[in-house]
């Protein structure tokens, strides 16, 4: 007997998520020196973490033999003060991926559907399929969300609509006016998940006031993460802001202690280190200009990005990706489920990393 047959067909047909290749794995595969490899594949903050956050991490080590606060009170209190929401509106997760999964776990199932865009974040189809729900994929408009078409695609069985703003992997942004009009149009029986993982990389004038919209739209869920601008990708901590009744259901299906104690302490410190976040934002802008200018010099097109990454059209992307690996540069191919077979997604790194990537790309294109 094939024991895999015991699993539902919709689970067996899931294509596993493919993360960015780790530095250690590339070093083993090609016999490269780990110290000479640069990874620009996972949209991590090249600045690491600030000294205040590092101190909080070190202080938390003394308590790692104990279970963390399962309710995450200190972090929820800090988020409550920052955003002016009640503690009952906050859901914590092991990264924002975990929070997105909680939405699907609480609100999707067989016989139901969710709506998301072509080229949108891979977790949306994974979370939908893992619950046996039907996916409604709306064609992208200029590589981004066609929110008007997405609103029109909602059916009687739709329970969740997913929007990444800015979007990963394309970096596109839905302007605040269009996004608010979309939120108003969606029926209250449908949850609207606005995934703002890259919100801190937006200029203040470009950020949608989504938190304020929560008071008018109880079906709105906002998800954010500490993995990007705050530099805590390795600790995995994210959160959702939602109506108390929605947050309550998400917390019912949440695993106990899903955010570890070190991550909780680090997130509180990181949230209050706005100088570090501001510096990360400024460095990212400068690095984005550097990579754009380099791509322009190579005669390449790219998708204008509002995140900390840029998606560049290189033609035979799978082959260029392999050539870059041989030169010790890890980026992210976005063919497959993302349907961008001619593009590579590149995280904005330090000035030195960006320079090395551009040199390696030029050599790979000539090869």
SULFENQUI-V658200 format. One record per residue. N is the residue number from 1. RES is the residue in one letter. PSI is psi in degrees with one decimal (999 if undefined). D_CENTER is the distance of its C-alpha to the mean C-alpha in Angstrom with 2 decimals. Layout:
# SULFENQUI-V658200
n: [N,N]
res: [RES,RES]
psi: [PSI,PSI]
d_center: [D_CENTER,D_CENTER]
This chain:
# SULFENQUI-V658200
n: [1,2,3,4,5,6,7,8,9,10,11,12,13,14,15,16,17,18,19,20,21,22,23,24,25,26,27,28,29,30,31,32,33,34,35,36,37,38,39,40,41,42,43,44,45,46,47,48,49,50,51,52,53,54,55,56,57,58,59,60,61,62,63,64,65,66,67,68,69,70,71,72,73,74,75,76,77,78,79,80,81,82,83,84,85,86,87,88,89,90,91,92,93,94,95,96,97,98,99,100,101,102,103,104,105,106,107,108,109,110,111,112,113,114,115,116,117,118,119,120,121,122,123,124,125,126,127,128,129,130,131,132,133,134,135,136,137,138,139,140,141,142,143,144,145,146,147,148,149,150,151,152,153,154,155,156,157,158,159,160,161,162,163,164,165,166,167,168,169,170,171,172,173,174,175,176,177,178,179,180,181,182,183,184,185,186,187,188,189,190,191,192,193,194,195,196,197,198,199,200,201,202,203,204,205,206,207,208,209,210,211,212,213,214,215,216,217,218,219,220,221,222,223,224,225,226,227,228,229,230,231,232,233,234,235,236,237,238,239,240,241,242,243,244,245,246,247,248,249,250,251,252,253,254,255,256,257,258,259,260,261,262,263,264,265,266,267,268,269,270,271,272,273,274,275,276,277,278,279,280,281,282,283,284,285,286,287,288,289,290,291,292,293,294,295,296,297,298,299,300,301,302,303,304,305,306,307,308,309,310,311,312,313,314,315,316,317,318,319,320,321,322,323,324,325,326,327,328,329,330,331,332,333,334,335,336,337,338,339,340,341,342,343,344,345,346,347,348,349,350,351,352,353,354,355,356,357,358,359,360,361,362,363,364,365,366,367]
res: [X,X,X,X,X,X,X,X,X,X,X,X,X,X,X,X,X,X,X,X,X,X,X,X,X,X,X,X,X,X,X,X,X,X,X,X,X,X,X,X,X,X,X,X,X,X,X,X,X,X,X,X,X,X,X,X,X,X,X,X,X,X,X,X,X,X,X,X,X,X,X,X,X,X,X,X,X,X,X,X,X,X,X,X,X,X,X,X,X,X,X,X,X,X,X,X,X,X,X,X,X,X,X,X,X,X,X,X,X,X,X,X,X,X,X,X,X,X,X,X,X,X,X,X,X,X,X,X,X,X,X,X,X,X,X,X,X,X,X,X,X,X,X,X,X,X,X,X,X,X,X,X,X,X,X,X,X,X,X,X,X,X,X,X,X,X,X,X,X,X,X,X,X,X,X,X,X,X,X,X,X,X,X,X,X,X,X,X,X,X,X,X,X,X,X,X,X,X,X,X,X,X,X,X,X,X,X,X,X,X,X,X,X,X,X,X,X,X,X,X,X,X,X,X,X,X,X,X,X,X,X,X,X,X,X,X,X,X,X,X,X,X,X,X,X,X,X,X,X,X,X,X,X,X,X,X,X,X,X,X,X,X,X,X,X,X,X,X,X,X,X,X,X,X,X,X,X,X,X,X,X,X,X,X,X,X,X,X,X,X,X,X,X,X,X,X,X,X,X,X,X,X,X,X,X,X,X,X,X,X,X,X,X,X,X,X,X,X,X,X,X,X,X,X,X,X,X,X,X,X,X,X,X,X,X,X,X,X,X,X,X,X,X,X,X,X,X,X,X,X,X,X,X,X,X,X,X,X,X,X,X,X,X,X,X,X,X]
psi: [134.4,107.8,-20.6,-22.2,-15.1,-18.1,147.0,147.7,-35.1,-23.5,-42.7,-27.8,0.7,130.9,120.0,145.9,134.8,104.4,170.1,143.2,128.9,151.9,-43.9,-35.5,-44.4,-40.2,-42.4,-43.3,-43.0,2.8,35.0,159.5,119.3,-35.0,-18.4,2.3,138.5,138.0,115.8,47.1,-17.1,16.0,38.7,162.1,116.4,-12.2,-6.0,-132.1,158.2,163.4,-34.6,-42.5,-40.2,-41.5,-39.7,-37.3,-46.7,-37.7,-31.2,-16.6,-29.4,-14.5,12.0,-11.8,-9.0,151.7,147.1,171.7,110.3,-20.8,-9.9,43.1,-47.9,-42.2,-41.3,-40.0,-42.1,-41.8,-38.3,-44.5,-38.8,-43.0,-1.8,36.2,161.3,151.9,-29.7,-9.3,3.2,133.9,128.4,149.6,165.1,73.4,161.8,-20.6,-43.1,-41.8,-40.6,-40.8,-35.8,-37.0,-49.1,-41.0,-36.4,-25.7,-6.2,158.4,178.2,138.8,-3.8,170.3,160.8,156.0,133.0,169.9,151.0,145.0,14.7,172.6,135.9,-21.7,-29.0,-51.8,-35.1,-46.7,-37.2,-49.8,-35.8,-20.6,6.0,15.4,164.1,136.2,132.2,107.1,121.9,129.0,140.5,158.2,115.2,46.6,2.4,-174.4,126.5,83.9,-29.7,-44.7,-34.0,-40.4,-39.0,-18.4,-10.7,133.6,-178.8,-25.5,6.1,132.5,-20.9,138.2,130.6,131.7,124.6,124.4,101.2,158.0,143.1,123.9,9.2,-19.2,7.6,160.2,135.2,120.9,151.8,-42.0,-44.5,-39.7,-41.7,-39.0,-38.0,-46.5,-41.5,-32.1,-28.9,133.2,149.6,-19.7,-3.9,126.1,136.5,112.2,114.5,109.1,108.3,47.4,-28.5,20.2,-36.9,-12.8,2.7,144.2,146.1,-34.3,-16.5,-9.4,130.9,139.3,58.5,-33.8,-40.1,-30.4,-21.3,-34.2,-27.9,-17.6,90.9,-12.9,10.2,135.6,125.9,127.9,140.0,170.0,158.3,7.9,-18.2,-95.5,-29.8,-12.5,24.0,33.2,-37.3,-16.9,-19.0,87.8,128.3,-179.2,162.3,146.8,129.1,173.6,143.4,-37.8,-34.9,-45.7,-37.3,-44.6,-39.6,-39.3,-26.4,-33.0,-1.3,140.2,141.9,140.9,41.2,-10.7,123.9,163.6,-38.7,-41.8,-41.8,-46.7,-41.7,-40.3,-39.2,-45.7,-43.3,-39.3,-32.4,0.4,70.4,-22.3,-40.6,-44.0,-41.2,-39.7,-38.4,-41.0,-47.1,-43.3,-37.3,-40.7,-45.3,-43.0,-36.6,-43.3,-39.9,-46.9,-39.2,-44.6,-38.3,-41.0,-39.8,-42.2,-27.6,0.6,27.7,152.0,155.5,162.6,119.2,129.1,143.6,11.1,-154.1,35.3,166.5,139.1,115.4,136.8,116.2,0.7,-108.8,76.1,-40.3,-39.8,-42.6,-38.1,-45.7,-38.3,-37.1,-38.8,-41.8,-23.4,9.8,27.4,119.5,119.8,-166.3,115.0,142.6,39.2,-142.6,-128.7,-26.3,-16.1,39.8,66.3,-13.5,5.2,153.2,136.5,131.9,123.1,141.2,119.1,-157.2,167.8,-40.7,-41.2,-41.6,-41.7,-42.3,-40.3,-46.7,-38.2,-42.7,-38.1,-44.3,-43.9,-38.5,-34.7,-29.8,-23.3,999]
d_center: [39.08,35.54,33.61,30.41,32.38,32.11,28.44,27.68,27.46,24.04,22.72,24.77,23.40,19.70,18.55,16.73,13.17,13.77,11.89,12.90,16.57,17.61,20.25,22.79,22.59,23.29,26.07,27.67,27.50,29.01,30.89,29.13,29.21,25.90,26.70,26.81,23.51,20.53,16.97,14.82,12.58,9.41,8.52,10.31,12.71,16.07,18.02,17.27,18.18,20.99,24.41,24.19,21.14,22.81,25.95,24.30,22.90,26.39,28.06,26.02,27.28,30.60,29.25,27.33,30.27,29.63,27.11,24.64,25.02,23.70,23.22,21.53,24.09,23.79,20.07,20.53,23.52,21.76,19.04,21.96,23.86,21.11,20.23,23.58,22.59,24.48,23.46,23.82,20.87,18.32,16.59,15.18,13.07,12.53,8.95,7.09,7.27,10.90,11.15,10.03,12.62,15.05,15.09,16.01,18.43,20.15,20.46,20.46,23.18,25.76,27.30,24.32,21.69,18.30,17.50,14.59,14.75,15.61,13.09,10.17,7.14,9.30,8.81,10.74,13.79,13.74,13.82,16.38,18.54,18.65,20.37,22.75,21.69,22.12,19.43,20.34,18.62,19.49,20.18,18.15,20.10,19.95,16.67,15.10,15.43,19.13,18.98,22.75,22.85,20.12,22.34,25.26,23.74,23.62,26.40,28.44,26.35,22.88,21.28,17.59,16.01,12.26,11.08,7.90,9.57,9.15,8.16,6.46,8.82,11.57,10.78,13.02,13.68,15.73,18.45,19.21,22.49,21.25,18.45,21.05,23.52,21.21,20.64,24.43,25.13,23.18,25.61,25.27,25.34,21.84,18.72,16.35,12.76,11.13,7.40,7.64,4.88,7.04,10.15,12.14,12.34,14.21,17.98,19.27,21.11,18.09,16.24,17.07,19.01,17.09,18.32,21.83,21.36,20.99,24.76,25.60,23.19,23.16,21.00,17.96,14.98,12.50,9.43,8.22,7.61,10.08,8.29,8.10,11.27,12.97,12.97,12.72,10.41,13.64,14.54,11.59,11.79,10.01,11.97,12.98,15.84,18.13,21.82,23.69,24.70,21.20,20.00,23.15,22.47,18.97,20.66,23.40,21.28,19.27,20.57,22.87,21.68,18.09,17.22,19.63,22.07,21.09,17.47,18.94,21.37,19.00,16.65,19.81,21.00,17.82,17.60,21.16,20.93,20.27,22.27,19.82,16.89,19.33,20.32,16.83,16.44,19.91,19.49,16.45,18.65,21.47,19.61,18.25,21.91,23.08,21.01,21.84,25.48,25.48,24.14,26.74,29.44,28.65,28.97,25.43,23.36,19.71,17.35,17.36,13.99,12.86,9.96,10.84,11.39,13.95,14.78,18.51,21.09,23.31,25.25,25.59,22.05,22.60,25.73,24.45,21.59,24.39,26.51,23.88,23.53,27.29,27.06,24.66,21.55,18.38,16.01,13.99,16.01,14.47,17.52,17.91,15.74,14.06,17.70,17.69,20.33,21.57,18.42,16.68,13.35,14.20,12.55,14.90,16.95,20.19,23.07,24.69,21.74,21.27,25.02,25.14,22.46,24.45,27.67,26.41,25.11,28.50,30.32,28.30,29.04,32.71,33.06]
